[in-house]
Amino acid sequence: MVSDIRITNTGSLIELQRRLRAAGHENIRASMQRRLRHAAEPLRDDLQSAIRGLDISSQGRRGRPGGPSPTTRPLRATIADAIRISVRTAGNPGARVWVDKGRLPADLRKMPGAINTGRIRHPVYGNRRRWVQQNATPLWWDNTVRKGRPRMDREAARILDDVRRRLE
């Protein structure tokens, strides 16, 4: 699984960052940061929608009785809430959409990657002697990023051109 997606054109952004710093235009830098974040928001929203609407299925209980879930956490909503955006204009400048594993419970930190593979294997209600496999649509993250990337790249290029024009 691609752990994050970044809008970067390192050479252009680094050169632009130097020019911003030399010009001392804090409002232009803040505007650029805000616009880059705004450019990444649709992709974040698409990723959140993709995970929330993802169908996760199993083979069924095969006649065995089930029971209540040992947790009240909604899996897909928990992962969707952990999808974040960060924007940097210094160091390695760009916008980044990523799953913040620090916002996930410890037992779910590997789950976004597992779901992206399309195969989730886990113990039945915490019983480590009995395991099951659930299936999901594979590559939910990768396919969503692939669809949203061209729009993000175009928007980032437009933002950089606008900032360059303002600095000239």
PEBELDA-V260496 format. One record per backbone hydrogen bond with DSSP energy under -1.0 kcal/mol. NH is the residue of the N-H (numbers start at 1). CO is the residue of the C=O. E is the energy in kcal/mol with one decimal. If there is no record, write none. Layout:
nh:NH co:CO e:E
nh:NH co:CO e:E
//
This chain:
nh:5 co:97 e:-2.6
nh:7 co:95 e:-3.2
nh:13 co:9 e:-2.4
nh:14 co:10 e:-2.8
nh:15 co:11 e:-2.2
nh:16 co:12 e:-2.4
nh:17 co:13 e:-2.6
nh:18 co:14 e:-2.1
nh:19 co:15 e:-1.9
nh:20 co:16 e:-2.6
nh:21 co:17 e:-2.4
nh:22 co:18 e:-2.4
nh:23 co:19 e:-2.3
nh:24 co:20 e:-1.7
nh:25 co:20 e:-1.0
nh:26 co:24 e:-1.4
nh:29 co:25 e:-1.8
nh:30 co:26 e:-2.6
nh:31 co:27 e:-2.1
nh:32 co:28 e:-2.6
nh:33 co:29 e:-2.5
nh:34 co:30 e:-2.5
nh:35 co:31 e:-2.6
nh:36 co:32 e:-2.5
nh:37 co:33 e:-2.2
nh:38 co:34 e:-2.3
nh:39 co:35 e:-2.0
nh:40 co:36 e:-1.4
nh:41 co:37 e:-1.3
nh:44 co:40 e:-2.1
nh:45 co:41 e:-2.9
nh:46 co:42 e:-2.5
nh:47 co:43 e:-2.7
nh:48 co:44 e:-2.5
nh:49 co:45 e:-2.5
nh:50 co:46 e:-2.6
nh:51 co:47 e:-2.2
nh:52 co:48 e:-2.2
nh:53 co:49 e:-2.2
nh:57 co:135 e:-3.0
nh:64 co:61 e:-1.4
nh:78 co:74 e:-2.2
nh:79 co:75 e:-2.1
nh:80 co:76 e:-2.5
nh:81 co:77 e:-2.2
nh:83 co:80 e:-1.3
nh:84 co:98 e:-3.5
nh:86 co:96 e:-2.3
nh:88 co:94 e:-2.7
nh:94 co:88 e:-2.6
nh:95 co:7 e:-1.2
nh:96 co:86 e:-2.6
nh:97 co:5 e:-2.9
nh:98 co:84 e:-2.2
nh:99 co:3 e:-1.0
nh:100 co:82 e:-3.2
nh:101 co:99 e:-1.2
nh:103 co:100 e:-1.8
nh:104 co:101 e:-1.1
nh:108 co:105 e:-2.2
nh:111 co:108 e:-1.1
nh:114 co:110 e:-2.0
nh:115 co:111 e:-3.1
nh:116 co:112 e:-1.9
nh:117 co:113 e:-1.3
nh:118 co:115 e:-1.0
nh:119 co:114 e:-1.1
nh:120 co:134 e:-3.2
nh:122 co:132 e:-2.2
nh:124 co:130 e:-3.0
nh:127 co:124 e:-2.6
nh:130 co:127 e:-1.6
nh:132 co:122 e:-2.6
nh:134 co:120 e:-3.3
nh:135 co:57 e:-3.3
nh:136 co:118 e:-1.6
nh:139 co:116 e:-3.9
nh:143 co:139 e:-2.7
nh:144 co:140 e:-1.3
nh:145 co:141 e:-2.5
nh:146 co:142 e:-2.5
nh:147 co:143 e:-1.8
nh:148 co:144 e:-1.9
nh:149 co:145 e:-2.2
nh:152 co:148 e:-1.9
nh:153 co:149 e:-2.7
nh:154 co:150 e:-2.4
nh:155 co:151 e:-2.3
nh:156 co:152 e:-2.5
nh:157 co:153 e:-2.3
nh:158 co:154 e:-2.2
nh:159 co:155 e:-2.3
nh:160 co:156 e:-2.5
nh:161 co:157 e:-2.2
nh:162 co:158 e:-2.3
nh:163 co:159 e:-2.4
nh:164 co:160 e:-2.4
nh:165 co:161 e:-2.4
nh:166 co:162 e:-1.9
nh:167 co:163 e:-1.6
nh:168 co:164 e:-1.2
//
